[in-house]
Amino acid sequence: MPKPIRKQLADILRHVDDPELGINIVDLGLIYDLQFDDGDLTIKLTMTTPACPLSDYIKRNIHQVTKQVKGLKGVQIEIVWDPPWSPQMMDPDVQSRGFRQPPQYASQYT
């Protein structure tokens, strides 16, 4: 994928936060791969845990923000678990600032 398109997609996806952590999904390291082919976008991402109650919320927000991309016909989201997410996958700037602990319940977002 050309770098300008990849950067545009990453910038748009930065508008999607993991509401438990208050960090966008790009800087959090949840995006594993972006493939853009003939107007179709495939996003491979993970969640911070397989039991994440916010995966549907995050996927809905991805679909919402990607509507801004000109020439985009469709978006497919694949949740993957390999490799498992860890805090070391976060952007180094985010790691250096630290992040708040998630609340015990996230049902307000689902």
C-alpha positions as CSV (number, residue, x, y, z in Angstrom):
1,M,0.0,0.0,0.0
2,P,1.4,3.4,-0.9
3,K,2.6,5.4,2.2
4,P,0.3,8.4,1.7
5,I,-2.8,6.0,1.8
6,R,-1.4,4.1,4.8
7,K,-0.7,7.4,6.6
8,Q,-4.2,8.7,5.8
9,L,-5.8,5.6,7.1
10,A,-3.7,5.6,10.2
11,D,-4.5,9.2,10.9
12,I,-8.2,8.5,10.5
13,L,-8.0,5.4,12.7
14,R,-6.4,7.6,15.4
15,H,-9.9,9.0,16.0
16,V,-11.0,5.6,17.4
17,D,-10.2,5.2,21.0
18,D,-10.2,2.3,23.3
19,P,-12.5,4.0,25.8
20,E,-11.2,1.9,28.8
21,L,-7.7,3.2,28.3
22,G,-8.3,6.5,26.6
23,I,-5.7,5.8,23.9
24,N,-6.4,5.5,20.2
25,I,-6.2,2.1,18.6
26,V,-3.2,3.0,16.4
27,D,-1.0,4.3,19.2
28,L,-2.2,1.5,21.4
29,G,-0.7,-0.9,18.9
30,L,-4.0,-2.7,18.2
31,I,-3.7,-2.4,14.4
32,Y,-1.6,-5.2,13.0
33,D,-2.1,-4.8,9.3
34,L,-3.9,-2.6,6.7
35,Q,-4.5,-3.8,3.2
36,F,-6.1,-1.5,0.6
37,D,-7.0,-3.2,-2.7
38,D,-9.2,-1.8,-5.4
39,G,-11.2,0.3,-3.0
40,D,-11.6,-2.4,-0.3
41,L,-9.9,-2.1,3.0
42,T,-9.0,-5.0,5.3
43,I,-7.9,-4.2,8.8
44,K,-6.3,-6.8,11.0
45,L,-6.4,-5.8,14.6
46,T,-6.4,-7.2,18.0
47,M,-7.9,-6.3,21.4
48,T,-6.0,-5.8,24.6
49,T,-7.6,-9.1,25.8
50,P,-9.7,-11.8,24.2
51,A,-12.5,-11.0,26.8
52,C,-12.6,-7.4,25.7
53,P,-16.2,-6.2,26.1
54,L,-15.6,-3.3,23.7
55,S,-14.7,-5.1,20.4
56,D,-18.1,-4.3,18.8
57,Y,-17.9,-0.7,20.0
58,I,-14.4,-0.3,18.5
59,K,-15.4,-2.0,15.2
60,R,-18.5,0.3,14.9
61,N,-16.3,3.3,15.4
62,I,-13.8,2.0,12.8
63,H,-16.6,1.7,10.2
64,Q,-17.8,5.2,11.2
65,V,-14.5,7.0,10.7
66,T,-13.4,5.2,7.6
67,K,-16.5,6.6,5.8
68,Q,-14.3,9.7,5.3
69,V,-11.9,7.9,3.0
70,K,-12.5,8.8,-0.7
71,G,-12.7,5.8,-3.0
72,L,-13.3,3.4,-0.2
73,K,-15.9,0.8,-1.1
74,G,-15.9,-1.5,1.8
75,V,-14.1,-2.2,5.1
76,Q,-13.5,-5.7,6.5
77,I,-12.2,-6.0,10.0
78,E,-10.5,-9.2,11.1
79,I,-9.8,-9.7,14.8
80,V,-6.6,-11.6,15.3
81,W,-4.9,-12.9,18.5
82,D,-1.5,-13.8,17.3
83,P,0.7,-12.3,18.5
84,P,-1.1,-11.5,21.7
85,W,-1.2,-7.8,22.5
86,S,1.1,-6.4,25.2
87,P,1.8,-2.9,26.5
88,Q,5.2,-3.1,24.6
89,M,3.2,-2.8,21.4
90,M,2.1,0.8,22.2
91,D,3.7,3.8,20.6
92,P,6.9,4.6,22.6
93,D,5.6,8.2,23.3
94,V,2.4,6.7,24.8
95,Q,4.4,4.3,26.8
96,S,6.5,7.1,28.2
97,R,3.4,9.0,29.3
98,G,1.9,6.0,30.9
99,F,-1.8,5.2,30.7
100,R,-4.7,5.0,33.2
101,Q,-6.1,1.7,34.4
102,P,-9.4,0.6,32.8
103,P,-12.5,0.9,34.8
104,Q,-13.9,-2.4,36.3
105,Y,-16.9,-2.3,34.0
106,A,-17.2,-1.0,30.5
107,S,-20.9,-1.7,29.8
108,Q,-21.7,2.0,29.3
109,Y,-19.9,1.7,25.9
110,T,-21.5,-1.4,24.5
